[in-house]
Amino acid sequence: MTNVKAFYILQPSYIDASRNEAVKQYGSMEQYIRDGLHVTEDELRRLRESLLD
């Protein structure tokens, strides 16, 4: 049950560890989004528009 609970409760240490690993493997979060998550430039543009407006 602890593993399931950890999945639903975001703790800063989990977020930091995830970000650090993404940057370690891809060089930056932006590169991780593009290469690791396979988000296209058009998708990234639309996400930015909807999230930053």
PDB file of N, CA, C and O in Angstrom:
ATOM      1  N   MET A   1       0.815  -1.197   0.000  1.00  0.00           N
ATOM      2  CA  MET A   1       0.000   0.000   0.000  1.00  0.00           C
ATOM      3  C   MET A   1       0.860   1.263   0.000  1.00  0.00           C
ATOM      4  O   MET A   1       0.453   2.289  -0.544  1.00  0.00           O
ATOM      5  N   THR A   2       2.035   1.194   0.601  1.00  0.00           N
ATOM      6  CA  THR A   2       2.917   2.356   0.646  1.00  0.00           C
ATOM      7  C   THR A   2       3.306   2.809  -0.754  1.00  0.00           C
ATOM      8  O   THR A   2       3.334   4.010  -1.023  1.00  0.00           O
ATOM      9  N   ASN A   3       3.607   1.874  -1.652  1.00  0.00           N
ATOM     10  CA  ASN A   3       3.984   2.240  -3.010  1.00  0.00           C
ATOM     11  C   ASN A   3       2.838   2.923  -3.743  1.00  0.00           C
ATOM     12  O   ASN A   3       3.059   3.882  -4.482  1.00  0.00           O
ATOM     13  N   VAL A   4       1.628   2.442  -3.546  1.00  0.00           N
ATOM     14  CA  VAL A   4       0.453   3.052  -4.182  1.00  0.00           C
ATOM     15  C   VAL A   4       0.242   4.448  -3.629  1.00  0.00           C
ATOM     16  O   VAL A   4      -0.019   5.386  -4.382  1.00  0.00           O
ATOM     17  N   LYS A   5       0.352   4.585  -2.328  1.00  0.00           N
ATOM     18  CA  LYS A   5       0.183   5.894  -1.690  1.00  0.00           C
ATOM     19  C   LYS A   5       1.238   6.881  -2.195  1.00  0.00           C
ATOM     20  O   LYS A   5       0.925   8.045  -2.446  1.00  0.00           O
ATOM     21  N   ALA A   6       2.464   6.431  -2.345  1.00  0.00           N
ATOM     22  CA  ALA A   6       3.548   7.289  -2.829  1.00  0.00           C
ATOM     23  C   ALA A   6       3.273   7.774  -4.241  1.00  0.00           C
ATOM     24  O   ALA A   6       3.684   8.873  -4.612  1.00  0.00           O
ATOM     25  N   PHE A   7       2.584   6.965  -5.029  1.00  0.00           N
ATOM     26  CA  PHE A   7       2.261   7.342  -6.403  1.00  0.00           C
ATOM     27  C   PHE A   7       1.301   8.528  -6.436  1.00  0.00           C
ATOM     28  O   PHE A   7       1.392   9.378  -7.321  1.00  0.00           O
ATOM     29  N   TYR A   8       0.385   8.585  -5.473  1.00  0.00           N
ATOM     30  CA  TYR A   8      -0.636   9.632  -5.460  1.00  0.00           C
ATOM     31  C   TYR A   8      -0.257  10.868  -4.656  1.00  0.00           C
ATOM     32  O   TYR A   8      -0.865  11.926  -4.822  1.00  0.00           O
ATOM     33  N   ILE A   9       0.724  10.747  -3.805  1.00  0.00           N
ATOM     34  CA  ILE A   9       1.144  11.874  -2.978  1.00  0.00           C
ATOM     35  C   ILE A   9       2.503  12.368  -3.481  1.00  0.00           C
ATOM     36  O   ILE A   9       3.512  11.673  -3.366  1.00  0.00           O
ATOM     37  N   LEU A  10       2.507  13.566  -4.033  1.00  0.00           N
ATOM     38  CA  LEU A  10       3.753  14.117  -4.545  1.00  0.00           C
ATOM     39  C   LEU A  10       4.555  14.744  -3.411  1.00  0.00           C
ATOM     40  O   LEU A  10       4.120  15.705  -2.776  1.00  0.00           O
ATOM     41  N   GLN A  11       5.702  14.195  -3.181  1.00  0.00           N
ATOM     42  CA  GLN A  11       6.594  14.754  -2.186  1.00  0.00           C
ATOM     43  C   GLN A  11       7.723  15.480  -2.910  1.00  0.00           C
ATOM     44  O   GLN A  11       8.192  15.022  -3.952  1.00  0.00           O
ATOM     45  N   PRO A  12       8.155  16.605  -2.361  1.00  0.00           N
ATOM     46  CA  PRO A  12       9.214  17.367  -3.025  1.00  0.00           C
ATOM     47  C   PRO A  12      10.449  16.535  -3.376  1.00  0.00           C
ATOM     48  O   PRO A  12      11.065  16.754  -4.419  1.00  0.00           O
ATOM     49  N   SER A  13      10.807  15.601  -2.531  1.00  0.00           N
ATOM     50  CA  SER A  13      12.003  14.797  -2.811  1.00  0.00           C
ATOM     51  C   SER A  13      11.803  13.922  -4.056  1.00  0.00           C
ATOM     52  O   SER A  13      12.754  13.691  -4.802  1.00  0.00           O
ATOM     53  N   TYR A  14      10.579  13.434  -4.288  1.00  0.00           N
ATOM     54  CA  TYR A  14      10.296  12.635  -5.476  1.00  0.00           C
ATOM     55  C   TYR A  14      10.374  13.498  -6.730  1.00  0.00           C
ATOM     56  O   TYR A  14      10.920  13.086  -7.754  1.00  0.00           O
ATOM     57  N   ILE A  15       9.821  14.699  -6.631  1.00  0.00           N
ATOM     58  CA  ILE A  15       9.835  15.620  -7.770  1.00  0.00           C
ATOM     59  C   ILE A  15      11.273  16.005  -8.094  1.00  0.00           C
ATOM     60  O   ILE A  15      11.671  15.991  -9.258  1.00  0.00           O
ATOM     61  N   ASP A  16      12.054  16.348  -7.073  1.00  0.00           N
ATOM     62  CA  ASP A  16      13.456  16.724  -7.278  1.00  0.00           C
ATOM     63  C   ASP A  16      14.252  15.579  -7.891  1.00  0.00           C
ATOM     64  O   ASP A  16      15.037  15.791  -8.816  1.00  0.00           O
ATOM     65  N   ALA A  17      14.053  14.368  -7.380  1.00  0.00           N
ATOM     66  CA  ALA A  17      14.783  13.215  -7.904  1.00  0.00           C
ATOM     67  C   ALA A  17      14.425  12.942  -9.359  1.00  0.00           C
ATOM     68  O   ALA A  17      15.298  12.607 -10.160  1.00  0.00           O
ATOM     69  N   SER A  18      13.158  13.083  -9.703  1.00  0.00           N
ATOM     70  CA  SER A  18      12.727  12.872 -11.087  1.00  0.00           C
ATOM     71  C   SER A  18      13.340  13.913 -12.015  1.00  0.00           C
ATOM     72  O   SER A  18      13.842  13.585 -13.089  1.00  0.00           O
ATOM     73  N   ARG A  19      13.291  15.173 -11.588  1.00  0.00           N
ATOM     74  CA  ARG A  19      13.865  16.254 -12.391  1.00  0.00           C
ATOM     75  C   ARG A  19      15.375  16.067 -12.552  1.00  0.00           C
ATOM     76  O   ARG A  19      15.912  16.227 -13.648  1.00  0.00           O
ATOM     77  N   ASN A  20      16.045  15.734 -11.468  1.00  0.00           N
ATOM     78  CA  ASN A  20      17.494  15.544 -11.529  1.00  0.00           C
ATOM     79  C   ASN A  20      17.872  14.412 -12.480  1.00  0.00           C
ATOM     80  O   ASN A  20      18.847  14.531 -13.222  1.00  0.00           O
ATOM     81  N   GLU A  21      17.123  13.332 -12.466  1.00  0.00           N
ATOM     82  CA  GLU A  21      17.409  12.201 -13.360  1.00  0.00           C
ATOM     83  C   GLU A  21      17.144  12.572 -14.811  1.00  0.00           C
ATOM     84  O   GLU A  21      17.909  12.193 -15.698  1.00  0.00           O
ATOM     85  N   ALA A  22      16.067  13.310 -15.062  1.00  0.00           N
ATOM     86  CA  ALA A  22      15.766  13.744 -16.432  1.00  0.00           C
ATOM     87  C   ALA A  22      16.883  14.640 -16.964  1.00  0.00           C
ATOM     88  O   ALA A  22      17.322  14.481 -18.103  1.00  0.00           O
ATOM     89  N   VAL A  23      17.339  15.578 -16.141  1.00  0.00           N
ATOM     90  CA  VAL A  23      18.422  16.484 -16.555  1.00  0.00           C
ATOM     91  C   VAL A  23      19.722  15.703 -16.743  1.00  0.00           C
ATOM     92  O   VAL A  23      20.486  15.978 -17.668  1.00  0.00           O
ATOM     93  N   LYS A  24      19.968  14.744 -15.878  1.00  0.00           N
ATOM     94  CA  LYS A  24      21.180  13.912 -15.992  1.00  0.00           C
ATOM     95  C   LYS A  24      21.193  13.144 -17.314  1.00  0.00           C
ATOM     96  O   LYS A  24      22.224  13.065 -17.983  1.00  0.00           O
ATOM     97  N   GLN A  25      20.049  12.583 -17.683  1.00  0.00           N
ATOM     98  CA  GLN A  25      19.990  11.763 -18.891  1.00  0.00           C
ATOM     99  C   GLN A  25      19.853  12.572 -20.171  1.00  0.00           C
ATOM    100  O   GLN A  25      20.371  12.168 -21.211  1.00  0.00           O
ATOM    101  N   TYR A  26      19.152  13.726 -20.112  1.00  0.00           N
ATOM    102  CA  TYR A  26      18.847  14.467 -21.337  1.00  0.00           C
ATOM    103  C   TYR A  26      19.493  15.849 -21.417  1.00  0.00           C
ATOM    104  O   TYR A  26      19.442  16.489 -22.467  1.00  0.00           O
ATOM    105  N   GLY A  27      20.092  16.312 -20.339  1.00  0.00           N
ATOM    106  CA  GLY A  27      20.779  17.596 -20.367  1.00  0.00           C
ATOM    107  C   GLY A  27      19.933  18.766 -19.895  1.00  0.00           C
ATOM    108  O   GLY A  27      20.476  19.750 -19.393  1.00  0.00           O
ATOM    109  N   SER A  28      18.624  18.685 -20.043  1.00  0.00           N
ATOM    110  CA  SER A  28      17.709  19.735 -19.589  1.00  0.00           C
ATOM    111  C   SER A  28      16.293  19.174 -19.563  1.00  0.00           C
ATOM    112  O   SER A  28      16.017  18.131 -20.154  1.00  0.00           O
ATOM    113  N   MET A  29      15.405  19.874 -18.874  1.00  0.00           N
ATOM    114  CA  MET A  29      14.008  19.435 -18.852  1.00  0.00           C
ATOM    115  C   MET A  29      13.380  19.602 -20.238  1.00  0.00           C
ATOM    116  O   MET A  29      12.582  18.769 -20.667  1.00  0.00           O
ATOM    117  N   GLU A  30      13.734  20.651 -20.913  1.00  0.00           N
ATOM    118  CA  GLU A  30      13.184  20.867 -22.259  1.00  0.00           C
ATOM    119  C   GLU A  30      13.597  19.732 -23.199  1.00  0.00           C
ATOM    120  O   GLU A  30      12.785  19.254 -23.990  1.00  0.00           O
ATOM    121  N   GLN A  31      14.838  19.308 -23.113  1.00  0.00           N
ATOM    122  CA  GLN A  31      15.305  18.202 -23.947  1.00  0.00           C
ATOM    123  C   GLN A  31      14.620  16.895 -23.559  1.00  0.00           C
ATOM    124  O   GLN A  31      14.322  16.067 -24.421  1.00  0.00           O
ATOM    125  N   TYR A  32      14.370  16.711 -22.264  1.00  0.00           N
ATOM    126  CA  TYR A  32      13.646  15.531 -21.796  1.00  0.00           C
ATOM    127  C   TYR A  32      12.227  15.505 -22.370  1.00  0.00           C
ATOM    128  O   TYR A  32      11.745  14.466 -22.822  1.00  0.00           O
ATOM    129  N   ILE A  33      11.573  16.663 -22.342  1.00  0.00           N
ATOM    130  CA  ILE A  33      10.215  16.743 -22.879  1.00  0.00           C
ATOM    131  C   ILE A  33      10.212  16.393 -24.361  1.00  0.00           C
ATOM    132  O   ILE A  33       9.340  15.660 -24.828  1.00  0.00           O
ATOM    133  N   ARG A  34      11.178  16.911 -25.095  1.00  0.00           N
ATOM    134  CA  ARG A  34      11.237  16.650 -26.543  1.00  0.00           C
ATOM    135  C   ARG A  34      11.649  15.211 -26.851  1.00  0.00           C
ATOM    136  O   ARG A  34      10.965  14.513 -27.600  1.00  0.00           O
ATOM    137  N   ASP A  35      12.753  14.776 -26.279  1.00  0.00           N
ATOM    138  CA  ASP A  35      13.324  13.478 -26.641  1.00  0.00           C
ATOM    139  C   ASP A  35      12.798  12.323 -25.783  1.00  0.00           C
ATOM    140  O   ASP A  35      12.532  11.238 -26.300  1.00  0.00           O
ATOM    141  N   GLY A  36      12.649  12.552 -24.489  1.00  0.00           N
ATOM    142  CA  GLY A  36      12.198  11.492 -23.599  1.00  0.00           C
ATOM    143  C   GLY A  36      10.705  11.235 -23.690  1.00  0.00           C
ATOM    144  O   GLY A  36      10.257  10.089 -23.665  1.00  0.00           O
ATOM    145  N   LEU A  37       9.941  12.314 -23.794  1.00  0.00           N
ATOM    146  CA  LEU A  37       8.487  12.184 -23.872  1.00  0.00           C
ATOM    147  C   LEU A  37       7.974  12.238 -25.310  1.00  0.00           C
ATOM    148  O   LEU A  37       6.792  12.009 -25.565  1.00  0.00           O
ATOM    149  N   HIS A  38       8.867  12.542 -26.241  1.00  0.00           N
ATOM    150  CA  HIS A  38       8.529  12.615 -27.672  1.00  0.00           C
ATOM    151  C   HIS A  38       7.432  13.638 -27.963  1.00  0.00           C
ATOM    152  O   HIS A  38       6.513  13.380 -28.740  1.00  0.00           O
ATOM    153  N   VAL A  39       7.547  14.799 -27.326  1.00  0.00           N
ATOM    154  CA  VAL A  39       6.612  15.888 -27.565  1.00  0.00           C
ATOM    155  C   VAL A  39       7.139  16.689 -28.747  1.00  0.00           C
ATOM    156  O   VAL A  39       8.295  17.112 -28.749  1.00  0.00           O
ATOM    157  N   THR A  40       6.291  16.897 -29.754  1.00  0.00           N
ATOM    158  CA  THR A  40       6.703  17.629 -30.949  1.00  0.00           C
ATOM    159  C   THR A  40       6.748  19.130 -30.658  1.00  0.00           C
ATOM    160  O   THR A  40       6.206  19.598 -29.656  1.00  0.00           O
ATOM    161  N   GLU A  41       7.395  19.865 -31.540  1.00  0.00           N
ATOM    162  CA  GLU A  41       7.464  21.322 -31.392  1.00  0.00           C
ATOM    163  C   GLU A  41       6.061  21.926 -31.383  1.00  0.00           C
ATOM    164  O   GLU A  41       5.783  22.840 -30.606  1.00  0.00           O
ATOM    165  N   ASP A  42       5.179  21.420 -32.241  1.00  0.00           N
ATOM    166  CA  ASP A  42       3.812  21.934 -32.299  1.00  0.00           C
ATOM    167  C   ASP A  42       3.071  21.644 -30.999  1.00  0.00           C
ATOM    168  O   ASP A  42       2.359  22.508 -30.487  1.00  0.00           O
ATOM    169  N   GLU A  43       3.232  20.442 -30.462  1.00  0.00           N
ATOM    170  CA  GLU A  43       2.592  20.094 -29.187  1.00  0.00           C
ATOM    171  C   GLU A  43       3.140  20.959 -28.057  1.00  0.00           C
ATOM    172  O   GLU A  43       2.388  21.419 -27.198  1.00  0.00           O
ATOM    173  N   LEU A  44       4.441  21.176 -28.063  1.00  0.00           N
ATOM    174  CA  LEU A  44       5.071  22.013 -27.041  1.00  0.00           C
ATOM    175  C   LEU A  44       4.554  23.451 -27.132  1.00  0.00           C
ATOM    176  O   LEU A  44       4.285  24.079 -26.108  1.00  0.00           O
ATOM    177  N   ARG A  45       4.419  23.964 -28.329  1.00  0.00           N
ATOM    178  CA  ARG A  45       3.889  25.318 -28.525  1.00  0.00           C
ATOM    179  C   ARG A  45       2.460  25.415 -27.991  1.00  0.00           C
ATOM    180  O   ARG A  45       2.121  26.370 -27.293  1.00  0.00           O
ATOM    181  N   ARG A  46       1.619  24.424 -28.319  1.00  0.00           N
ATOM    182  CA  ARG A  46       0.231  24.439 -27.856  1.00  0.00           C
ATOM    183  C   ARG A  46       0.150  24.307 -26.333  1.00  0.00           C
ATOM    184  O   ARG A  46      -0.686  24.951 -25.700  1.00  0.00           O
ATOM    185  N   LEU A  47       1.008  23.482 -25.749  1.00  0.00           N
ATOM    186  CA  LEU A  47       1.037  23.366 -24.287  1.00  0.00           C
ATOM    187  C   LEU A  47       1.408  24.695 -23.641  1.00  0.00           C
ATOM    188  O   LEU A  47       0.789  25.132 -22.672  1.00  0.00           O
ATOM    189  N   ARG A  48       2.432  25.321 -24.203  1.00  0.00           N
ATOM    190  CA  ARG A  48       2.848  26.623 -23.648  1.00  0.00           C
ATOM    191  C   ARG A  48       1.718  27.639 -23.752  1.00  0.00           C
ATOM    192  O   ARG A  48       1.456  28.383 -22.807  1.00  0.00           O
ATOM    193  N   GLU A  49       1.053  27.671 -24.896  1.00  0.00           N
ATOM    194  CA  GLU A  49      -0.051  28.620 -25.069  1.00  0.00           C
ATOM    195  C   GLU A  49      -1.170  28.381 -24.067  1.00  0.00           C
ATOM    196  O   GLU A  49      -1.696  29.324 -23.476  1.00  0.00           O
ATOM    197  N   SER A  50      -1.529  27.127 -23.879  1.00  0.00           N
ATOM    198  CA  SER A  50      -2.648  26.844 -22.973  1.00  0.00           C
ATOM    199  C   SER A  50      -2.252  26.987 -21.506  1.00  0.00           C
ATOM    200  O   SER A  50      -3.078  27.396 -20.691  1.00  0.00           O
ATOM    201  N   LEU A  51      -1.031  26.665 -21.155  1.00  0.00           N
ATOM    202  CA  LEU A  51      -0.621  26.728 -19.757  1.00  0.00           C
ATOM    203  C   LEU A  51      -0.163  28.111 -19.305  1.00  0.00           C
ATOM    204  O   LEU A  51      -0.266  28.445 -18.125  1.00  0.00           O
ATOM    205  N   LEU A  52       0.337  28.907 -20.230  1.00  0.00           N
ATOM    206  CA  LEU A  52       0.897  30.195 -19.861  1.00  0.00           C
ATOM    207  C   LEU A  52      -0.056  31.378 -20.114  1.00  0.00           C
ATOM    208  O   LEU A  52       0.272  32.521 -19.794  1.00  0.00           O
ATOM    209  N   ASP A  53      -1.203  31.104 -20.674  1.00  0.00           N
ATOM    210  CA  ASP A  53      -2.173  32.192 -20.925  1.00  0.00           C
ATOM    211  C   ASP A  53      -2.963  32.510 -19.695  1.00  0.00           C
ATOM    212  O   ASP A  53      -3.819  33.394 -19.724  1.00  0.00           O
TER     213      ASP A  53
END
